[in-house]
Amino acid sequence: MPTIIALDASLSMLRPVPGRNEHTYQSLALKGIQHLLDNLTAAGKLEHLALVSYTTVCELKVDFTRDYDQIRQAIKKIEPLDKACLMTMLKTSVSLMATWGTQNLLQLVVFTDCGPGFGSTSIAGFLESYAGKEAEPEYAWLKLLANYNLNFICLGVHGDLYFTRGLALHQQLLDVASLKGQLFMTKPAKSAETGDAAATTGVSHKSELGRTAVFELIERLCESSYKSTEVTLKCGHYFRMESQVLLWPPPMPYEQLALYGGESTIRHIEQRIDVCGFLALSDIGSPATLSRHWVLAKVDREKPSRRSGGLAAVAKPAKLTLDTGNPHYELEKLEQDIRDFYTKDAKDTEESGDDADVVVLKHSSTSQSEQQKDTLCVLLHGALKLENMAALVLLGEKWYGFMYAYTDIKKKSNFMLNILPPGSNVIPWLGDLELLGFPEDLTPGETASFPVRAERRSYSQSSVVWIRQASLQSDVQKVLRHAKKMPDKTQHFYKELNRIRRAALALGFVELLEALALLLEKENAQLTLNGVSTECTLQLQHAATELRKTSNRDIKSTIVPLQKATTAEASATAPAAPAGYLY
């Protein structure tokens, strides 16, 4: 989920905040960016961030990166210049985001005091020129911007007319241009009607905008746009094959259109994802997907104890009490023995007895205890990577996806979820996903019906392209050149003739077959007058006749050369007729 952080660097950002002379709008914006980076760092640095500053021009300060320290250093060097031009920044953001495509969820976070701008570059000037010209190419970039999620961190107090007027213009811009966005602003301060004595002076000793208020805006932003989706991943009916996982970026709601013009429905994935089965990655291929997400194991981090200086004593969970009457007693006992074997470490543990239920770690840390926790996410990731397979999962009613291990350019393996469009027949070469079974269900001698193997590789066949008239003319002339050189070029003649015939049938260009037959007859008459060999004229007449036959309208049929009958075959088939050519 790439994000561009845009900072308003106009001179109005240097104004002091009313009621808080120690802060300016720019200093609060810098603190807000720092807090946003801290929140994203705590989430695991999953975001690619870029930093831009804008006035009358937009300047890229830091290109997309996961090194947030670069952004922290760059924001300290930004100096305000002149007036702000929001439209210039939005156009630049569209060009920067073009490399990410439209399938990614793109974010644009703008820190501004909501200045309306001046002259023709103001927001009001843009809205006036945009009215009635929505379809013109000049404003085509707004259609791309509609795929982004715009978040404005509005720095200002509601008692400031400059701020409230700009706030209304920003909201009008989102509505008129049909942009997805949200304005984050502080709550208005209590009015004089509450009876505050300080309010009678016009400005209270404390403003509604401060560092705490900006941090609250950032928290609201992260809650709405940067919060991972927590779901339950379950595999099979064994009660321990279930764990909490996080999906990043959060899956977006899917708008499913009605079939007969009714109202569309909004669908969300369910809070529980069930693994239906496993398929080879070669069988799945590369189907069309709605989105792709990281699957991360949820880890509950615990704060280290202050007394121990970060080395907390971690107690080992008590051994499970196994019921001998349980039908799965042997499997659970084996699982318990394996767990005890791999968690036992003579160097780091000190046992008080043979049957001790508590083990105190001498050199343990919180991260080590987290790594010892069982999680289905890690198990599936390792198994699918080893077997080169994917897990077919159920996301909702007739809504599927598949999980697999993906290795990026840095040789780092990631556990991914691809969400397919709703429906059970969304991968054509697999058929209905609800009818998939096990290989063991096949009867003896029966082979699997998928994946469907093509008779001919499409990329290994020479394709015929007739976009221009010259291409068709050159193909026909090539056939006529081979026709004049028969019988030496008989095989080449029929090869080119069949190639043109199949292309014409595939395109529905049946009239070309009749025209080609007429050309061959004219060529035959011309060659007969010139005294060309009888075999050449017979082959041309045979080819013209075969082109007109309805049986050769099948694209799989092939026109073969006219075969010359031997004397024995001619006497057996037609004793009274002389030896000649047979159809």
Disulfide bonds with the S-S distance in Angstrom:
none
